[in-house]
Amino acid sequence: MEKKSYTVKDWPDEERPRERLVKHGVDYLTDAELLGIILVKGYQGKTSVEVAKDLLSETESLRKLDSLSYPEMSSVKGIGLAKFAQIKA
């Protein structure tokens, strides 16, 4: 049985974070959607926005992400060295 990947591209255009950012501006998006744009991709079965929600559940806000170390951040499935660096940058 072939697993179908589920990505933000599968969402209707009006629900996609990048398209909503362009159309409505940054204030229209949730923290998870903004972080999902930075993460670009999730992993098999989870979109970048879902991974972002998991990560934000550890800190409760985007601003507090900077306080997480690599071991803390990488404990969230889908966050490895590359995504850690993207977030910290």
PyMOL Python script that loads the backbone (N, CA, C, O; Angstrom):
from pymol import cmd

cmd.read_pdbstr("""\
ATOM      1  N   MET A   1       0.833  -1.179   0.000  1.00  0.00           N
ATOM      2  CA  MET A   1       0.000   0.000   0.000  1.00  0.00           C
ATOM      3  C   MET A   1       0.883   1.249   0.000  1.00  0.00           C
ATOM      4  O   MET A   1       1.758   1.396   0.853  1.00  0.00           O
ATOM      5  N   GLU A   2       0.658   2.119  -0.929  1.00  0.00           N
ATOM      6  CA  GLU A   2       1.458   3.340  -1.069  1.00  0.00           C
ATOM      7  C   GLU A   2       0.916   4.426  -0.145  1.00  0.00           C
ATOM      8  O   GLU A   2      -0.284   4.698  -0.113  1.00  0.00           O
ATOM      9  N   LYS A   3       1.832   5.039   0.606  1.00  0.00           N
ATOM     10  CA  LYS A   3       1.426   6.137   1.486  1.00  0.00           C
ATOM     11  C   LYS A   3       1.416   7.431   0.692  1.00  0.00           C
ATOM     12  O   LYS A   3       2.382   7.747  -0.003  1.00  0.00           O
ATOM     13  N   LYS A   4       0.345   8.166   0.794  1.00  0.00           N
ATOM     14  CA  LYS A   4       0.253   9.457   0.125  1.00  0.00           C
ATOM     15  C   LYS A   4       0.718  10.533   1.095  1.00  0.00           C
ATOM     16  O   LYS A   4       0.286  10.582   2.246  1.00  0.00           O
ATOM     17  N   SER A   5       1.589  11.377   0.618  1.00  0.00           N
ATOM     18  CA  SER A   5       2.039  12.464   1.486  1.00  0.00           C
ATOM     19  C   SER A   5       0.948  13.525   1.554  1.00  0.00           C
ATOM     20  O   SER A   5       0.194  13.737   0.604  1.00  0.00           O
ATOM     21  N   TYR A   6       0.890  14.168   2.681  1.00  0.00           N
ATOM     22  CA  TYR A   6      -0.087  15.227   2.905  1.00  0.00           C
ATOM     23  C   TYR A   6       0.692  16.493   3.183  1.00  0.00           C
ATOM     24  O   TYR A   6       1.415  16.577   4.176  1.00  0.00           O
ATOM     25  N   THR A   7       0.553  17.466   2.324  1.00  0.00           N
ATOM     26  CA  THR A   7       1.296  18.707   2.476  1.00  0.00           C
ATOM     27  C   THR A   7       0.342  19.896   2.434  1.00  0.00           C
ATOM     28  O   THR A   7      -0.840  19.759   2.120  1.00  0.00           O
ATOM     29  N   VAL A   8       0.883  21.050   2.754  1.00  0.00           N
ATOM     30  CA  VAL A   8       0.099  22.281   2.686  1.00  0.00           C
ATOM     31  C   VAL A   8      -0.394  22.509   1.258  1.00  0.00           C
ATOM     32  O   VAL A   8      -1.439  23.128   1.059  1.00  0.00           O
ATOM     33  N   LYS A   9       0.340  22.019   0.271  1.00  0.00           N
ATOM     34  CA  LYS A   9      -0.085  22.174  -1.124  1.00  0.00           C
ATOM     35  C   LYS A   9      -1.409  21.470  -1.397  1.00  0.00           C
ATOM     36  O   LYS A   9      -2.103  21.788  -2.363  1.00  0.00           O
ATOM     37  N   ASP A  10      -1.755  20.512  -0.542  1.00  0.00           N
ATOM     38  CA  ASP A  10      -3.033  19.816  -0.683  1.00  0.00           C
ATOM     39  C   ASP A  10      -4.205  20.651  -0.160  1.00  0.00           C
ATOM     40  O   ASP A  10      -5.362  20.333  -0.431  1.00  0.00           O
ATOM     41  N   TRP A  11      -3.910  21.705   0.581  1.00  0.00           N
ATOM     42  CA  TRP A  11      -4.943  22.565   1.156  1.00  0.00           C
ATOM     43  C   TRP A  11      -5.503  23.494   0.075  1.00  0.00           C
ATOM     44  O   TRP A  11      -4.813  23.792  -0.899  1.00  0.00           O
ATOM     45  N   PRO A  12      -6.737  23.950   0.237  1.00  0.00           N
ATOM     46  CA  PRO A  12      -7.269  24.969  -0.678  1.00  0.00           C
ATOM     47  C   PRO A  12      -6.403  26.234  -0.605  1.00  0.00           C
ATOM     48  O   PRO A  12      -5.858  26.554   0.451  1.00  0.00           O
ATOM     49  N   ASP A  13      -6.283  26.936  -1.706  1.00  0.00           N
ATOM     50  CA  ASP A  13      -5.439  28.138  -1.767  1.00  0.00           C
ATOM     51  C   ASP A  13      -5.727  29.124  -0.640  1.00  0.00           C
ATOM     52  O   ASP A  13      -4.802  29.703  -0.069  1.00  0.00           O
ATOM     53  N   GLU A  14      -6.997  29.315  -0.319  1.00  0.00           N
ATOM     54  CA  GLU A  14      -7.356  30.316   0.689  1.00  0.00           C
ATOM     55  C   GLU A  14      -6.971  29.900   2.111  1.00  0.00           C
ATOM     56  O   GLU A  14      -7.056  30.710   3.034  1.00  0.00           O
ATOM     57  N   GLU A  15      -6.547  28.646   2.297  1.00  0.00           N
ATOM     58  CA  GLU A  15      -6.116  28.176   3.617  1.00  0.00           C
ATOM     59  C   GLU A  15      -4.596  28.062   3.746  1.00  0.00           C
ATOM     60  O   GLU A  15      -4.088  27.849   4.847  1.00  0.00           O
ATOM     61  N   ARG A  16      -3.878  28.200   2.657  1.00  0.00           N
ATOM     62  CA  ARG A  16      -2.420  28.058   2.686  1.00  0.00           C
ATOM     63  C   ARG A  16      -1.771  29.283   3.327  1.00  0.00           C
ATOM     64  O   ARG A  16      -2.076  30.416   2.953  1.00  0.00           O
ATOM     65  N   PRO A  17      -0.876  29.058   4.293  1.00  0.00           N
ATOM     66  CA  PRO A  17      -0.274  30.185   5.010  1.00  0.00           C
ATOM     67  C   PRO A  17       0.443  31.208   4.126  1.00  0.00           C
ATOM     68  O   PRO A  17       0.262  32.409   4.324  1.00  0.00           O
ATOM     69  N   ARG A  18       1.241  30.771   3.168  1.00  0.00           N
ATOM     70  CA  ARG A  18       1.963  31.752   2.337  1.00  0.00           C
ATOM     71  C   ARG A  18       1.007  32.615   1.534  1.00  0.00           C
ATOM     72  O   ARG A  18       1.185  33.829   1.431  1.00  0.00           O
ATOM     73  N   GLU A  19      -0.003  31.984   0.969  1.00  0.00           N
ATOM     74  CA  GLU A  19      -0.967  32.731   0.174  1.00  0.00           C
ATOM     75  C   GLU A  19      -1.753  33.704   1.053  1.00  0.00           C
ATOM     76  O   GLU A  19      -2.035  34.829   0.638  1.00  0.00           O
ATOM     77  N   ARG A  20      -2.105  33.275   2.261  1.00  0.00           N
ATOM     78  CA  ARG A  20      -2.821  34.155   3.190  1.00  0.00           C
ATOM     79  C   ARG A  20      -1.932  35.299   3.647  1.00  0.00           C
ATOM     80  O   ARG A  20      -2.412  36.417   3.833  1.00  0.00           O
ATOM     81  N   LEU A  21      -0.653  35.038   3.829  1.00  0.00           N
ATOM     82  CA  LEU A  21       0.293  36.090   4.208  1.00  0.00           C
ATOM     83  C   LEU A  21       0.352  37.169   3.128  1.00  0.00           C
ATOM     84  O   LEU A  21       0.301  38.362   3.426  1.00  0.00           O
ATOM     85  N   VAL A  22       0.460  36.742   1.888  1.00  0.00           N
ATOM     86  CA  VAL A  22       0.537  37.693   0.776  1.00  0.00           C
ATOM     87  C   VAL A  22      -0.766  38.483   0.642  1.00  0.00           C
ATOM     88  O   VAL A  22      -0.742  39.695   0.426  1.00  0.00           O
ATOM     89  N   LYS A  23      -1.888  37.801   0.769  1.00  0.00           N
ATOM     90  CA  LYS A  23      -3.180  38.449   0.560  1.00  0.00           C
ATOM     91  C   LYS A  23      -3.600  39.345   1.725  1.00  0.00           C
ATOM     92  O   LYS A  23      -4.142  40.430   1.509  1.00  0.00           O
ATOM     93  N   HIS A  24      -3.351  38.892   2.970  1.00  0.00           N
ATOM     94  CA  HIS A  24      -3.898  39.590   4.135  1.00  0.00           C
ATOM     95  C   HIS A  24      -2.859  40.226   5.049  1.00  0.00           C
ATOM     96  O   HIS A  24      -3.192  41.116   5.831  1.00  0.00           O
ATOM     97  N   GLY A  25      -1.611  39.786   4.965  1.00  0.00           N
ATOM     98  CA  GLY A  25      -0.579  40.321   5.848  1.00  0.00           C
ATOM     99  C   GLY A  25      -0.292  39.409   7.031  1.00  0.00           C
ATOM    100  O   GLY A  25      -1.037  38.469   7.307  1.00  0.00           O
ATOM    101  N   VAL A  26       0.798  39.703   7.720  1.00  0.00           N
ATOM    102  CA  VAL A  26       1.297  38.865   8.805  1.00  0.00           C
ATOM    103  C   VAL A  26       0.328  38.775   9.984  1.00  0.00           C
ATOM    104  O   VAL A  26       0.266  37.737  10.642  1.00  0.00           O
ATOM    105  N   ASP A  27      -0.413  39.813  10.260  1.00  0.00           N
ATOM    106  CA  ASP A  27      -1.325  39.816  11.405  1.00  0.00           C
ATOM    107  C   ASP A  27      -2.498  38.850  11.244  1.00  0.00           C
ATOM    108  O   ASP A  27      -3.198  38.554  12.213  1.00  0.00           O
ATOM    109  N   TYR A  28      -2.709  38.369  10.050  1.00  0.00           N
ATOM    110  CA  TYR A  28      -3.823  37.475   9.753  1.00  0.00           C
ATOM    111  C   TYR A  28      -3.491  36.015  10.064  1.00  0.00           C
ATOM    112  O   TYR A  28      -4.390  35.175  10.105  1.00  0.00           O
ATOM    113  N   LEU A  29      -2.210  35.703  10.282  1.00  0.00           N
ATOM    114  CA  LEU A  29      -1.770  34.330  10.494  1.00  0.00           C
ATOM    115  C   LEU A  29      -1.518  34.022  11.964  1.00  0.00           C
ATOM    116  O   LEU A  29      -1.189  34.908  12.754  1.00  0.00           O
ATOM    117  N   THR A  30      -1.677  32.758  12.314  1.00  0.00           N
ATOM    118  CA  THR A  30      -1.357  32.303  13.663  1.00  0.00           C
ATOM    119  C   THR A  30       0.157  32.132  13.785  1.00  0.00           C
ATOM    120  O   THR A  30       0.868  32.104  12.780  1.00  0.00           O
ATOM    121  N   ASP A  31       0.643  32.019  15.015  1.00  0.00           N
ATOM    122  CA  ASP A  31       2.068  31.752  15.225  1.00  0.00           C
ATOM    123  C   ASP A  31       2.480  30.449  14.550  1.00  0.00           C
ATOM    124  O   ASP A  31       3.562  30.368  13.969  1.00  0.00           O
ATOM    125  N   ALA A  32       1.633  29.436  14.623  1.00  0.00           N
ATOM    126  CA  ALA A  32       1.947  28.146  14.001  1.00  0.00           C
ATOM    127  C   ALA A  32       2.054  28.275  12.483  1.00  0.00           C
ATOM    128  O   ALA A  32       2.916  27.646  11.870  1.00  0.00           O
ATOM    129  N   GLU A  33       1.202  29.072  11.881  1.00  0.00           N
ATOM    130  CA  GLU A  33       1.269  29.271  10.433  1.00  0.00           C
ATOM    131  C   GLU A  33       2.530  30.028  10.045  1.00  0.00           C
ATOM    132  O   GLU A  33       3.173  29.691   9.051  1.00  0.00           O
ATOM    133  N   LEU A  34       2.892  31.048  10.817  1.00  0.00           N
ATOM    134  CA  LEU A  34       4.124  31.795  10.535  1.00  0.00           C
ATOM    135  C   LEU A  34       5.344  30.893  10.664  1.00  0.00           C
ATOM    136  O   LEU A  34       6.227  30.915   9.806  1.00  0.00           O
ATOM    137  N   LEU A  35       5.398  30.103  11.728  1.00  0.00           N
ATOM    138  CA  LEU A  35       6.511  29.185  11.920  1.00  0.00           C
ATOM    139  C   LEU A  35       6.507  28.097  10.851  1.00  0.00           C
ATOM    140  O   LEU A  35       7.570  27.672  10.397  1.00  0.00           O
ATOM    141  N   GLY A  36       5.337  27.647  10.452  1.00  0.00           N
ATOM    142  CA  GLY A  36       5.221  26.658   9.378  1.00  0.00           C
ATOM    143  C   GLY A  36       5.810  27.152   8.072  1.00  0.00           C
ATOM    144  O   GLY A  36       6.395  26.369   7.324  1.00  0.00           O
ATOM    145  N   ILE A  37       5.665  28.434   7.786  1.00  0.00           N
ATOM    146  CA  ILE A  37       6.270  29.022   6.587  1.00  0.00           C
ATOM    147  C   ILE A  37       7.788  28.927   6.676  1.00  0.00           C
ATOM    148  O   ILE A  37       8.448  28.614   5.685  1.00  0.00           O
ATOM    149  N   ILE A  38       8.344  29.193   7.846  1.00  0.00           N
ATOM    150  CA  ILE A  38       9.794  29.111   8.041  1.00  0.00           C
ATOM    151  C   ILE A  38      10.278  27.666   7.915  1.00  0.00           C
ATOM    152  O   ILE A  38      11.323  27.412   7.316  1.00  0.00           O
ATOM    153  N   LEU A  39       9.529  26.731   8.470  1.00  0.00           N
ATOM    154  CA  LEU A  39       9.937  25.322   8.442  1.00  0.00           C
ATOM    155  C   LEU A  39       9.854  24.718   7.043  1.00  0.00           C
ATOM    156  O   LEU A  39      10.573  23.764   6.748  1.00  0.00           O
ATOM    157  N   VAL A  40       9.014  25.238   6.195  1.00  0.00           N
ATOM    158  CA  VAL A  40       8.806  24.832   4.806  1.00  0.00           C
ATOM    159  C   VAL A  40       8.125  23.464   4.693  1.00  0.00           C
ATOM    160  O   VAL A  40       7.071  23.359   4.065  1.00  0.00           O
ATOM    161  N   LYS A  41       8.699  22.428   5.281  1.00  0.00           N
ATOM    162  CA  LYS A  41       8.149  21.079   5.155  1.00  0.00           C
ATOM    163  C   LYS A  41       8.001  20.432   6.518  1.00  0.00           C
ATOM    164  O   LYS A  41       8.713  20.762   7.466  1.00  0.00           O
ATOM    165  N   GLY A  42       7.070  19.515   6.593  1.00  0.00           N
ATOM    166  CA  GLY A  42       6.914  18.701   7.788  1.00  0.00           C
ATOM    167  C   GLY A  42       7.600  17.365   7.561  1.00  0.00           C
ATOM    168  O   GLY A  42       8.755  17.311   7.140  1.00  0.00           O
ATOM    169  N   TYR A  43       6.886  16.299   7.840  1.00  0.00           N
ATOM    170  CA  TYR A  43       7.378  14.953   7.573  1.00  0.00           C
ATOM    171  C   TYR A  43       6.176  14.099   7.202  1.00  0.00           C
ATOM    172  O   TYR A  43       5.039  14.565   7.273  1.00  0.00           O
ATOM    173  N   GLN A  44       6.414  12.862   6.812  1.00  0.00           N
ATOM    174  CA  GLN A  44       5.340  11.975   6.374  1.00  0.00           C
ATOM    175  C   GLN A  44       4.203  11.969   7.393  1.00  0.00           C
ATOM    176  O   GLN A  44       4.371  11.506   8.521  1.00  0.00           O
ATOM    177  N   GLY A  45       3.064  12.477   6.992  1.00  0.00           N
ATOM    178  CA  GLY A  45       1.898  12.467   7.861  1.00  0.00           C
ATOM    179  C   GLY A  45       1.620  13.765   8.597  1.00  0.00           C
ATOM    180  O   GLY A  45       0.545  13.921   9.176  1.00  0.00           O
ATOM    181  N   LYS A  46       2.564  14.703   8.592  1.00  0.00           N
ATOM    182  CA  LYS A  46       2.352  15.993   9.272  1.00  0.00           C
ATOM    183  C   LYS A  46       2.872  17.128   8.402  1.00  0.00           C
ATOM    184  O   LYS A  46       3.959  17.046   7.830  1.00  0.00           O
ATOM    185  N   THR A  47       2.081  18.178   8.313  1.00  0.00           N
ATOM    186  CA  THR A  47       2.503  19.364   7.569  1.00  0.00           C
ATOM    187  C   THR A  47       3.453  20.200   8.423  1.00  0.00           C
ATOM    188  O   THR A  47       3.608  19.957   9.620  1.00  0.00           O
ATOM    189  N   SER A  48       4.073  21.170   7.801  1.00  0.00           N
ATOM    190  CA  SER A  48       4.955  22.079   8.537  1.00  0.00           C
ATOM    191  C   SER A  48       4.185  22.843   9.610  1.00  0.00           C
ATOM    192  O   SER A  48       4.733  23.142  10.671  1.00  0.00           O
ATOM    193  N   VAL A  49       2.937  23.157   9.345  1.00  0.00           N
ATOM    194  CA  VAL A  49       2.119  23.877  10.328  1.00  0.00           C
ATOM    195  C   VAL A  49       1.831  22.981  11.536  1.00  0.00           C
ATOM    196  O   VAL A  49       1.827  23.457  12.671  1.00  0.00           O
ATOM    197  N   GLU A  50       1.595  21.706  11.302  1.00  0.00           N
ATOM    198  CA  GLU A  50       1.357  20.779  12.411  1.00  0.00           C
ATOM    199  C   GLU A  50       2.620  20.584  13.247  1.00  0.00           C
ATOM    200  O   GLU A  50       2.545  20.513  14.474  1.00  0.00           O
ATOM    201  N   VAL A  51       3.778  20.499  12.592  1.00  0.00           N
ATOM    202  CA  VAL A  51       5.049  20.404  13.319  1.00  0.00           C
ATOM    203  C   VAL A  51       5.250  21.677  14.137  1.00  0.00           C
ATOM    204  O   VAL A  51       5.691  21.623  15.285  1.00  0.00           O
ATOM    205  N   ALA A  52       4.928  22.813  13.544  1.00  0.00           N
ATOM    206  CA  ALA A  52       5.047  24.092  14.252  1.00  0.00           C
ATOM    207  C   ALA A  52       4.156  24.115  15.491  1.00  0.00           C
ATOM    208  O   ALA A  52       4.573  24.600  16.543  1.00  0.00           O
ATOM    209  N   LYS A  53       2.940  23.598  15.378  1.00  0.00           N
ATOM    210  CA  LYS A  53       2.039  23.533  16.539  1.00  0.00           C
ATOM    211  C   LYS A  53       2.644  22.672  17.642  1.00  0.00           C
ATOM    212  O   LYS A  53       2.582  23.025  18.820  1.00  0.00           O
ATOM    213  N   ASP A  54       3.228  21.539  17.253  1.00  0.00           N
ATOM    214  CA  ASP A  54       3.873  20.664  18.240  1.00  0.00           C
ATOM    215  C   ASP A  54       5.009  21.393  18.944  1.00  0.00           C
ATOM    216  O   ASP A  54       5.154  21.305  20.163  1.00  0.00           O
ATOM    217  N   LEU A  55       5.808  22.110  18.174  1.00  0.00           N
ATOM    218  CA  LEU A  55       6.938  22.843  18.740  1.00  0.00           C
ATOM    219  C   LEU A  55       6.461  23.976  19.646  1.00  0.00           C
ATOM    220  O   LEU A  55       7.013  24.181  20.727  1.00  0.00           O
ATOM    221  N   LEU A  56       5.458  24.698  19.216  1.00  0.00           N
ATOM    222  CA  LEU A  56       4.938  25.807  20.019  1.00  0.00           C
ATOM    223  C   LEU A  56       4.283  25.332  21.313  1.00  0.00           C
ATOM    224  O   LEU A  56       4.194  26.088  22.280  1.00  0.00           O
ATOM    225  N   SER A  57       3.832  24.096  21.332  1.00  0.00           N
ATOM    226  CA  SER A  57       3.247  23.574  22.573  1.00  0.00           C
ATOM    227  C   SER A  57       4.311  23.435  23.663  1.00  0.00           C
ATOM    228  O   SER A  57       3.985  23.342  24.846  1.00  0.00           O
ATOM    229  N   GLU A  58       5.583  23.422  23.259  1.00  0.00           N
ATOM    230  CA  GLU A  58       6.689  23.368  24.216  1.00  0.00           C
ATOM    231  C   GLU A  58       6.993  24.744  24.817  1.00  0.00           C
ATOM    232  O   GLU A  58       7.528  24.828  25.923  1.00  0.00           O
ATOM    233  N   THR A  59       6.658  25.819  24.103  1.00  0.00           N
ATOM    234  CA  THR A  59       7.058  27.163  24.537  1.00  0.00           C
ATOM    235  C   THR A  59       5.912  28.147  24.699  1.00  0.00           C
ATOM    236  O   THR A  59       6.043  29.135  25.422  1.00  0.00           O
ATOM    237  N   GLU A  60       4.805  27.895  24.043  1.00  0.00           N
ATOM    238  CA  GLU A  60       3.617  28.743  24.089  1.00  0.00           C
ATOM    239  C   GLU A  60       3.716  30.031  23.275  1.00  0.00           C
ATOM    240  O   GLU A  60       2.715  30.731  23.127  1.00  0.00           O
ATOM    241  N   SER A  61       4.898  30.366  22.741  1.00  0.00           N
ATOM    242  CA  SER A  61       4.980  31.558  21.885  1.00  0.00           C
ATOM    243  C   SER A  61       6.214  31.501  20.993  1.00  0.00           C
ATOM    244  O   SER A  61       7.191  30.814  21.291  1.00  0.00           O
ATOM    245  N   LEU A  62       6.141  32.241  19.891  1.00  0.00           N
ATOM    246  CA  LEU A  62       7.290  32.329  18.982  1.00  0.00           C
ATOM    247  C   LEU A  62       8.503  32.937  19.672  1.00  0.00           C
ATOM    248  O   LEU A  62       9.628  32.478  19.472  1.00  0.00           O
ATOM    249  N   ARG A  63       8.284  33.949  20.470  1.00  0.00           N
ATOM    250  CA  ARG A  63       9.396  34.649  21.127  1.00  0.00           C
ATOM    251  C   ARG A  63      10.199  33.740  22.048  1.00  0.00           C
ATOM    252  O   ARG A  63      11.409  33.912  22.193  1.00  0.00           O
ATOM    253  N   LYS A  64       9.537  32.784  22.664  1.00  0.00           N
ATOM    254  CA  LYS A  64      10.218  31.898  23.608  1.00  0.00           C
ATOM    255  C   LYS A  64      10.999  30.778  22.915  1.00  0.00           C
ATOM    256  O   LYS A  64      11.760  30.066  23.571  1.00  0.00           O
ATOM    257  N   LEU A  65      10.823  30.615  21.600  1.00  0.00           N
ATOM    258  CA  LEU A  65      11.567  29.580  20.880  1.00  0.00           C
ATOM    259  C   LEU A  65      13.069  29.785  20.995  1.00  0.00           C
ATOM    260  O   LEU A  65      13.832  28.820  21.018  1.00  0.00           O
ATOM    261  N   ASP A  66      13.490  31.034  21.068  1.00  0.00           N
ATOM    262  CA  ASP A  66      14.916  31.337  21.140  1.00  0.00           C
ATOM    263  C   ASP A  66      15.566  30.763  22.394  1.00  0.00           C
ATOM    264  O   ASP A  66      16.779  30.553  22.422  1.00  0.00           O
ATOM    265  N   SER A  67      14.774  30.510  23.423  1.00  0.00           N
ATOM    266  CA  SER A  67      15.332  29.987  24.672  1.00  0.00           C
ATOM    267  C   SER A  67      15.551  28.475  24.635  1.00  0.00           C
ATOM    268  O   SER A  67      16.204  27.927  25.523  1.00  0.00           O
ATOM    269  N   LEU A  68      15.012  27.794  23.615  1.00  0.00           N
ATOM    270  CA  LEU A  68      15.171  26.346  23.541  1.00  0.00           C
ATOM    271  C   LEU A  68      16.538  25.966  22.988  1.00  0.00           C
ATOM    272  O   LEU A  68      17.025  26.574  22.036  1.00  0.00           O
ATOM    273  N   SER A  69      17.143  24.966  23.589  1.00  0.00           N
ATOM    274  CA  SER A  69      18.411  24.426  23.098  1.00  0.00           C
ATOM    275  C   SER A  69      18.121  23.433  21.970  1.00  0.00           C
ATOM    276  O   SER A  69      16.970  23.065  21.735  1.00  0.00           O
ATOM    277  N   TYR A  70      19.177  23.006  21.281  1.00  0.00           N
ATOM    278  CA  TYR A  70      18.992  22.011  20.223  1.00  0.00           C
ATOM    279  C   TYR A  70      18.380  20.722  20.775  1.00  0.00           C
ATOM    280  O   TYR A  70      17.429  20.213  20.183  1.00  0.00           O
ATOM    281  N   PRO A  71      18.893  20.169  21.896  1.00  0.00           N
ATOM    282  CA  PRO A  71      18.263  18.943  22.414  1.00  0.00           C
ATOM    283  C   PRO A  71      16.778  19.126  22.757  1.00  0.00           C
ATOM    284  O   PRO A  71      15.974  18.221  22.531  1.00  0.00           O
ATOM    285  N   GLU A  72      16.421  20.277  23.292  1.00  0.00           N
ATOM    286  CA  GLU A  72      15.014  20.528  23.625  1.00  0.00           C
ATOM    287  C   GLU A  72      14.163  20.621  22.361  1.00  0.00           C
ATOM    288  O   GLU A  72      13.097  20.011  22.274  1.00  0.00           O
ATOM    289  N   MET A  73      14.638  21.385  21.388  1.00  0.00           N
ATOM    290  CA  MET A  73      13.864  21.585  20.175  1.00  0.00           C
ATOM    291  C   MET A  73      13.791  20.303  19.349  1.00  0.00           C
ATOM    292  O   MET A  73      12.746  19.990  18.780  1.00  0.00           O
ATOM    293  N   SER A  74      14.890  19.567  19.281  1.00  0.00           N
ATOM    294  CA  SER A  74      14.904  18.356  18.458  1.00  0.00           C
ATOM    295  C   SER A  74      14.142  17.196  19.099  1.00  0.00           C
ATOM    296  O   SER A  74      13.989  16.143  18.481  1.00  0.00           O
ATOM    297  N   SER A  75      13.668  17.377  20.320  1.00  0.00           N
ATOM    298  CA  SER A  75      12.823  16.348  20.932  1.00  0.00           C
ATOM    299  C   SER A  75      11.441  16.318  20.279  1.00  0.00           C
ATOM    300  O   SER A  75      10.682  15.366  20.463  1.00  0.00           O
ATOM    301  N   VAL A  76      11.123  17.354  19.523  1.00  0.00           N
ATOM    302  CA  VAL A  76       9.865  17.409  18.771  1.00  0.00           C
ATOM    303  C   VAL A  76      10.094  16.730  17.428  1.00  0.00           C
ATOM    304  O   VAL A  76      10.988  17.118  16.676  1.00  0.00           O
ATOM    305  N   LYS A  77       9.291  15.722  17.127  1.00  0.00           N
ATOM    306  CA  LYS A  77       9.445  15.002  15.868  1.00  0.00           C
ATOM    307  C   LYS A  77       9.315  15.968  14.693  1.00  0.00           C
ATOM    308  O   LYS A  77       8.393  16.782  14.637  1.00  0.00           O
ATOM    309  N   GLY A  78      10.254  15.860  13.758  1.00  0.00           N
ATOM    310  CA  GLY A  78      10.256  16.728  12.586  1.00  0.00           C
ATOM    311  C   GLY A  78      11.236  17.880  12.696  1.00  0.00           C
ATOM    312  O   GLY A  78      11.454  18.603  11.724  1.00  0.00           O
ATOM    313  N   ILE A  79      11.834  18.062  13.880  1.00  0.00           N
ATOM    314  CA  ILE A  79      12.812  19.134  14.076  1.00  0.00           C
ATOM    315  C   ILE A  79      14.193  18.504  14.230  1.00  0.00           C
ATOM    316  O   ILE A  79      14.477  17.821  15.214  1.00  0.00           O
ATOM    317  N   GLY A  80      15.031  18.745  13.252  1.00  0.00           N
ATOM    318  CA  GLY A  80      16.414  18.289  13.291  1.00  0.00           C
ATOM    319  C   GLY A  80      17.338  19.493  13.245  1.00  0.00           C
ATOM    320  O   GLY A  80      16.916  20.624  13.483  1.00  0.00           O
ATOM    321  N   LEU A  81      18.592  19.240  12.937  1.00  0.00           N
ATOM    322  CA  LEU A  81      19.592  20.303  12.928  1.00  0.00           C
ATOM    323  C   LEU A  81      19.250  21.415  11.930  1.00  0.00           C
ATOM    324  O   LEU A  81      19.379  22.596  12.254  1.00  0.00           O
ATOM    325  N   ALA A  82      18.819  21.048  10.730  1.00  0.00           N
ATOM    326  CA  ALA A  82      18.516  22.061   9.706  1.00  0.00           C
ATOM    327  C   ALA A  82      17.353  22.959  10.137  1.00  0.00           C
ATOM    328  O   ALA A  82      17.441  24.181  10.019  1.00  0.00           O
ATOM    329  N   LYS A  83      16.280  22.371  10.630  1.00  0.00           N
ATOM    330  CA  LYS A  83      15.130  23.179  11.051  1.00  0.00           C
ATOM    331  C   LYS A  83      15.463  23.982  12.306  1.00  0.00           C
ATOM    332  O   LYS A  83      14.994  25.111  12.455  1.00  0.00           O
ATOM    333  N   PHE A  84      16.262  23.419  13.209  1.00  0.00           N
ATOM    334  CA  PHE A  84      16.727  24.165  14.377  1.00  0.00           C
ATOM    335  C   PHE A  84      17.469  25.421  13.917  1.00  0.00           C
ATOM    336  O   PHE A  84      17.220  26.513  14.427  1.00  0.00           O
ATOM    337  N   ALA A  85      18.378  25.265  12.956  1.00  0.00           N
ATOM    338  CA  ALA A  85      19.150  26.405  12.446  1.00  0.00           C
ATOM    339  C   ALA A  85      18.244  27.420  11.753  1.00  0.00           C
ATOM    340  O   ALA A  85      18.439  28.624  11.917  1.00  0.00           O
ATOM    341  N   GLN A  86      17.264  26.961  10.988  1.00  0.00           N
ATOM    342  CA  GLN A  86      16.329  27.874  10.322  1.00  0.00           C
ATOM    343  C   GLN A  86      15.582  28.721  11.345  1.00  0.00           C
ATOM    344  O   GLN A  86      15.418  29.927  11.160  1.00  0.00           O
ATOM    345  N   ILE A  87      15.140  28.098  12.403  1.00  0.00           N
ATOM    346  CA  ILE A  87      14.382  28.809  13.432  1.00  0.00           C
ATOM    347  C   ILE A  87      15.278  29.788  14.176  1.00  0.00           C
ATOM    348  O   ILE A  87      14.878  30.928  14.414  1.00  0.00           O
ATOM    349  N   LYS A  88      16.472  29.368  14.543  1.00  0.00           N
ATOM    350  CA  LYS A  88      17.387  30.221  15.303  1.00  0.00           C
ATOM    351  C   LYS A  88      17.871  31.409  14.472  1.00  0.00           C
ATOM    352  O   LYS A  88      18.138  32.480  15.017  1.00  0.00           O
ATOM    353  N   ALA A  89      17.984  31.222  13.150  1.00  0.00           N
ATOM    354  CA  ALA A  89      18.439  32.315  12.286  1.00  0.00           C
ATOM    355  C   ALA A  89      17.370  33.384  12.224  1.00  0.00           C
ATOM    356  O   ALA A  89      17.550  34.398  11.548  1.00  0.00           O
TER     357      ALA A  89
END
""", "prot")
cmd.dss("prot")
cmd.show_as("cartoon", "prot")
cmd.util.cbc("prot")
cmd.orient("prot")
